């Protein structure tokens, strides 16, 4: 997908997730919009969101983002979490006065890439079970067989890796075992990484399963959508003088942050890590 640079767009973009997964989206946004600032909010106090009830998650995300907008000048919000996107987007779009972009499993582009029409869907167990996922498969992948695998383990591995912990390559092979044990594994040529954490482990996953030709995620599509909305004039606050540092990370629990984590945030263009108490 085209990732042309739009250096003339200057905006303040909020990327939100329960953990570090949204950094996979940040990378694509920075490529497209190098002149824009990004505020990254991770609700790591309540990580992982998959353990919350739907009502708890809806209330938490709504109150958190309302508070952020009262304190920060934000032009557009990216909900870089599949779980939150499938539940909270309609509410946020109805109540907030700025655009809100969500993420969905990249099933549609995966169907276009797959030659054998045997596709793996690697997601969290919640996303695997979500009715929204069923609808995407019905709408775009009726001619394909979609093999679903839910993994909370990979989310934890990515989070711990961000904190500096290293894992043996075997753990990635174990995570992919439900695919490799499937009777049609030899025909599977494409796997959808349907959690924003998972693209951060793509190099490890591809080493664990070199047979897979296409590892597909929604990062580029999300960055393209953000760019399109900003080009249409969605930016309404970026002309205001910021009274806080740009390109910052906000964590709801600093006790889980370490020096390794801070250094990794800097690799994604962030200058500092602050506490955000809603």
C-alpha positions in Angstrom: 0.0 0.0 0.0 1.2 3.5 -0.8 2.9 5.2 2.1 3.8 8.5 0.5 5.0 11.3 2.8 2.8 14.3 3.6 5.2 16.7 5.3 2.9 19.7 4.8 0.3 18.3 7.3 0.9 19.5 10.8 -1.4 18.0 13.4 -1.5 16.7 17.0 -2.5 13.0 16.8 -3.4 10.9 19.8 -2.7 7.1 19.5 -4.4 5.1 22.2 -4.0 1.5 23.3 -4.0 -0.5 26.5 -0.3 -1.3 26.0 2.5 -0.9 23.5 0.7 -2.4 20.5 -0.2 0.9 19.1 3.4 1.6 18.4 3.0 -0.5 15.3 0.5 2.1 14.1 2.8 5.0 15.2 5.5 3.8 12.8 3.3 4.0 9.8 1.9 7.4 10.8 5.4 8.9 11.3 6.3 7.8 7.8 3.3 9.5 6.3 3.1 12.6 8.5 6.7 13.4 9.6 5.8 17.0 10.5 3.0 16.0 12.9 3.2 15.3 16.6 2.0 12.2 18.3 0.8 11.8 21.8 0.8 8.1 22.8 -1.6 7.1 25.6 -1.3 3.6 27.0 -3.8 2.5 29.7 -1.3 0.0 31.1 -2.9 0.1 34.5 -5.8 -1.9 33.0 -3.8 -4.0 30.6 -4.9 -6.3 29.0 -8.3 -5.0 28.0 -9.4 -8.5 27.1 -9.9 -9.2 30.8 -12.5 -6.4 31.2 -16.2 -6.8 30.7 -17.7 -4.9 27.7 -19.3 -2.3 30.0 -16.1 -1.8 32.0 -14.1 -1.4 28.9 -16.6 1.1 27.3 -16.8 3.2 30.5 -13.0 3.2 30.9 -12.1 4.2 27.4 -14.8 6.9 27.2 -13.8 8.5 30.4 -10.1 8.3 29.7 -10.3 9.9 26.3 -12.7 12.6 27.5 -10.2 13.6 30.1 -7.3 13.6 27.7 -9.1 16.0 25.4 -9.8 18.3 28.3 -6.0 18.6 28.9 -4.4 18.2 25.5 -4.8 19.8 22.1 -5.7 16.8 19.9 -6.8 16.9 16.2 -7.6 13.3 15.7 -7.7 10.1 17.7 -6.5 6.6 16.7 -7.9 3.8 18.8 -5.0 1.4 18.1 -6.7 -1.6 19.8 -9.0 -4.1 18.1 -10.9 -4.9 21.3 -11.7 -1.2 22.0 -12.4 -0.4 18.4 -15.1 -3.0 18.0 -16.9 -1.9 21.1 -16.4 1.8 21.7 -16.0 3.5 18.3 -19.7 4.3 17.8 -20.0 5.9 21.2 -16.8 8.0 20.8 -17.8 9.2 17.3 -21.2 10.3 18.7 -19.8 12.2 21.7 -16.5 13.7 20.6 -16.1 16.6 18.2 -12.9 15.3 16.5 -12.4 12.3 14.1 -11.9 8.9 15.7 -10.2 6.2 13.7 -10.3 2.6 14.8 -8.6 -0.6 13.7 -10.2 -3.8 12.4 -8.6 -7.1 11.3 -7.1 -6.7 7.8 -9.1 -9.5 6.3 -10.1 -7.6 3.1 -6.5 -6.9 2.0 -5.4 -10.4 3.0 -8.0 -12.0 0.7 -6.5 -9.9 -2.2 -3.0 -11.1 -1.4 -3.7 -14.8 -0.8 -3.4 -17.0 -3.9 -4.5 -20.3 -2.2 -7.4 -18.6 -0.3 -6.4 -20.3 2.9 -5.9 -17.5 5.4 -4.8 -17.5 9.1 -6.3 -15.0 11.5 -4.1 -14.4 14.5 -5.8 -12.3 17.1 -6.7 -12.1 20.8 -9.4 -14.5 21.9 -11.8 -11.7 22.3 -11.4 -10.5 18.7 -11.6 -14.1 17.4 -15.1 -14.4 19.1 -16.4 -11.0 18.2 -19.4 -10.8 15.9 -17.7 -7.9 14.1 -15.0 -10.4 13.0 -17.7 -12.8 11.7 -19.1 -10.0 9.7 -15.8 -9.1 8.1 -15.3 -12.7 7.1 -18.8 -12.9 5.6 -18.4 -9.7 3.7 -14.9 -10.1 2.3 -13.7 -13.8 2.7 -16.6 -16.0 1.7 -14.4 -17.7 -1.0 -11.7 -18.4 1.6 -11.1 -20.7 4.5 -10.2 -18.5 7.5 -8.4 -20.4 10.3 -8.8 -18.5 13.5 -6.2 -18.7 16.4 -6.6 -16.6 19.6 -3.4 -15.8 21.6 -3.1 -13.7 24.7 0.4 -15.2 25.1 1.8 -13.2 22.1 0.5 -10.0 23.6 2.3 -10.7 26.8 5.5 -11.6 25.0 5.5 -8.3 23.0 4.9 -6.3 26.2 7.7 -8.1 28.1 10.0 -7.7 25.1 9.4 -3.9 25.3 10.5 -4.0 28.9 13.8 -5.7 27.8 13.0 -9.4 28.2 14.3 -11.6 25.5 12.5 -14.8 24.4 13.7 -17.9 22.7 12.5 -18.4 19.1 10.7 -21.5 20.2 8.0 -19.5 21.9 6.9 -18.0 18.6 6.8 -21.5 17.1 4.6 -22.6 20.0 2.2 -19.7 19.5 1.8 -20.6 15.8 1.3 -24.3 16.5 -2.5 -24.2 16.0 -1.8 -23.1 12.5 1.0 -25.5 11.7 -1.1 -28.4 13.1 -4.0 -27.5 10.9 -4.7 -30.0 8.1 -4.5 -27.3 5.5 -1.3 -25.6 6.8 0.6 -26.5 3.6 -1.8 -24.4 1.6 -1.9 -21.4 4.0 0.0 -18.5 2.4 -1.3 -15.5 4.4 -1.7 -14.7 8.1 -3.6 -11.6 9.3 -2.0 -10.0 12.4 -5.3 -8.8 14.0 -3.9 -7.3 17.1 -1.7 -4.1 17.0 0.8 -5.8 19.3 1.5 -8.6 16.8 3.2 -6.6 14.0 5.9 -5.7 16.6 6.8 -9.4 16.5 6.5 -9.9 12.8 10.1 -10.6 12.2 10.1 -13.3 14.9 6.9 -14.8 13.6 8.2 -14.9 10.0 11.3 -16.7 11.2 9.1 -19.2 13.0 7.0 -19.8 9.9 8.9 -19.0 6.8 6.3 -20.8 4.7 3.9 -17.8 5.1 4.3 -15.4 2.2 2.1 -12.6 3.5 1.9 -11.2 7.1 -0.9 -8.6 6.9 -1.8 -5.9 9.4 -3.8 -2.7 9.2 -1.0 -0.2 10.1 -0.6 1.3 6.7 -4.3 1.5 6.0 -4.8 3.3 9.4 -2.1 5.9 8.6 -3.6 6.4 5.2 -7.1 7.1 6.8 -5.6 9.5 9.3 -3.9 11.4 6.5 -7.1 11.6 4.4 -9.1 13.0 7.3 -6.5 15.6 8.1 -6.3 16.6 4.4 -10.1 17.2 4.5 -9.6 19.8 7.2 -10.1 17.7 10.3 -7.3 19.6 12.1 -8.8 22.4 14.2 -6.5 22.7 17.2 -3.0 22.3 15.9 -2.6 26.1 15.5 -2.8 26.5 19.3 0.5 26.8 21.2 1.1 23.7 23.1 1.7 24.1 26.9 3.2 20.6 27.2 6.0 18.7 25.4 5.2 17.3 22.0 5.7 13.6 21.1 5.1 12.3 24.6 4.0 9.0 26.0 1.4 9.0 28.7 1.1 5.9 31.0 -1.6 5.3 33.5 0.8 3.3 35.7 4.5 4.4 35.8 5.4 1.5 38.0 5.4 -0.8 35.0 7.8 1.4 33.1 11.5 0.7 33.0 14.6 2.2 31.4 14.4 -0.4 28.6 10.8 0.6 27.9 11.6 4.3 27.8 14.5 3.7 25.4 12.2 1.7 23.1 9.6 4.5 23.1 12.4 6.9 22.0 13.0 4.6 19.0 9.5 5.5 17.9 10.2 9.3 18.1 8.9 10.0 21.7 10.9 12.3 23.9 9.6 11.6 27.3 7.3 9.3 29.4 4.8 10.9 31.8 2.1 9.7 34.2 -1.5 10.3 33.2 -4.0 9.9 36.0 -7.6 10.0 34.8 
